[in-house]
Amino acid sequence: MTRGPTLAAHRLPHLPTPLDAFNAAPDDEAGALLLHSLHSLRWSRRISDHRPYPDVESLLAAADEAAYDLSPGDLSEALAGECLPELPEDTYSAAHTALTAAHAAYEAKFGHVFVIHLGDTPPAESLDRVLEGIRSRLTNDPEEERIIASEELRRLARERLQSLLRGAGQYPSAAPPRGATSPNAPAPGK
């Protein structure tokens, strides 16, 4: 009985994936990608230092775990690097005053920008979801709001990281959070 070529003979050559590029990237490039996802130097270092990751799910699990472990200082640093969610352009002209007033009240009470993960929210509903979120979260006490903001940041970081890893391996440059010079600089106090 003659056997044909084995399955291994028909395999395509391994093409590098965005995860392969991330795993092999110099520390500063990997740090830039991570800081684009969440503006925390400690979070970025922790994930970068544990490369290589065998698959995207392992990387996302590590990102989630590191986000759950953010100290109050790390959370403040991450929040300082955030801005209001991106909404459709015509949204701002239609409800600019309501959004500005709601966000100003939120920042005055909590001392940081409002963060929310919009996920699959249709663009036409984004403004309503942001305004509803701000208004409902204004009733929180500061500690409760820090917990919610932390969870929203974790979800945002996960989505951003997934989005960037779906790309062609080109990492956007990301400025380190305010007061930091490099994602690989020694952590304060070390």
ZIHURA-V675916 format. One record per residue. N is the residue number from 1. RES is the residue in one letter. PSI is psi in radians with two decimals (none if undefined). Layout:
n;res;psi
N;RES;PSI
N;RES;PSI
//
This chain:
n;res;psi
1;M;2.24
2;T;2.35
3;R;2.50
4;G;3.14
5;P;2.58
6;T;2.86
7;L;-0.62
8;A;-0.53
9;A;-0.34
10;H;0.07
11;R;2.48
12;L;2.66
13;P;2.60
14;H;2.13
15;L;2.36
16;P;2.44
17;T;2.94
18;P;-0.59
19;L;-0.71
20;D;-0.76
21;A;-0.74
22;F;-0.81
23;N;-0.62
24;A;-0.14
25;A;2.57
26;P;2.71
27;D;-0.71
28;D;-0.62
29;E;-0.76
30;A;-0.70
31;G;-0.69
32;A;-0.74
33;L;-0.82
34;L;-0.71
35;L;-0.44
36;H;-0.49
37;S;-0.68
38;L;2.20
39;H;1.05
40;S;2.08
41;L;-0.74
42;R;-0.75
43;W;-0.82
44;S;-0.83
45;R;-0.75
46;R;-0.76
47;I;-0.77
48;S;-0.72
49;D;-0.33
50;H;0.16
51;R;2.66
52;P;2.68
53;Y;2.39
54;P;-0.47
55;D;2.93
56;V;-0.68
57;E;-0.64
58;S;-0.72
59;L;-0.79
60;L;-0.64
61;A;-0.72
62;A;-0.68
63;A;-0.74
64;D;-0.84
65;E;-0.77
66;A;-0.61
67;A;-0.65
68;Y;-0.46
69;D;0.18
70;L;2.26
71;S;2.93
72;P;-0.66
73;G;-0.70
74;D;-0.73
75;L;-0.75
76;S;-0.74
77;E;-0.79
78;A;-0.75
79;L;-0.60
80;A;-0.43
81;G;-0.01
82;E;2.83
83;C;3.01
84;L;2.61
85;P;2.56
86;E;2.21
87;L;2.80
88;P;2.50
89;E;-0.82
90;D;-0.27
91;T;-0.76
92;Y;-0.71
93;S;-0.59
94;A;-0.62
95;A;0.54
96;H;-0.76
97;T;-0.79
98;A;-0.75
99;L;-0.76
100;T;-0.79
101;A;-0.77
102;A;-0.76
103;H;-0.68
104;A;-0.71
105;A;-0.70
106;Y;-0.87
107;E;-0.67
108;A;-0.66
109;K;-0.73
110;F;-0.24
111;G;0.26
112;H;2.89
113;V;2.63
114;F;2.26
115;V;2.44
116;I;2.44
117;H;2.01
118;L;-0.30
119;G;-2.15
120;D;0.33
121;T;2.20
122;P;2.49
123;P;-0.65
124;A;-0.36
125;E;-0.06
126;S;-0.82
127;L;-0.81
128;D;-0.71
129;R;-0.71
130;V;-0.85
131;L;-0.76
132;E;-0.72
133;G;-0.80
134;I;-0.87
135;R;-0.75
136;S;-0.62
137;R;-0.27
138;L;-0.34
139;T;-0.17
140;N;2.70
141;D;2.83
142;P;-0.70
143;E;-0.75
144;E;-0.71
145;E;-0.63
146;R;-0.65
147;I;-0.78
148;I;-0.78
149;A;-0.67
150;S;-0.76
151;E;-0.71
152;E;-0.72
153;L;-0.73
154;R;-0.79
155;R;-0.70
156;L;-0.79
157;A;-0.75
158;R;-0.82
159;E;-0.75
160;R;-0.76
161;L;-0.78
162;Q;-0.79
163;S;-0.78
164;L;-0.61
165;L;-0.30
166;R;-0.27
167;G;-2.98
168;A;0.32
169;G;0.06
170;Q;2.11
171;Y;2.24
172;P;2.63
173;S;2.51
174;A;2.18
175;A;2.43
176;P;2.74
177;P;2.78
178;R;2.37
179;G;-0.06
180;A;2.63
181;T;-0.47
182;S;2.55
183;P;-0.20
184;N;0.15
185;A;2.65
186;P;2.47
187;A;2.56
188;P;2.39
189;G;0.03
190;K;none
//
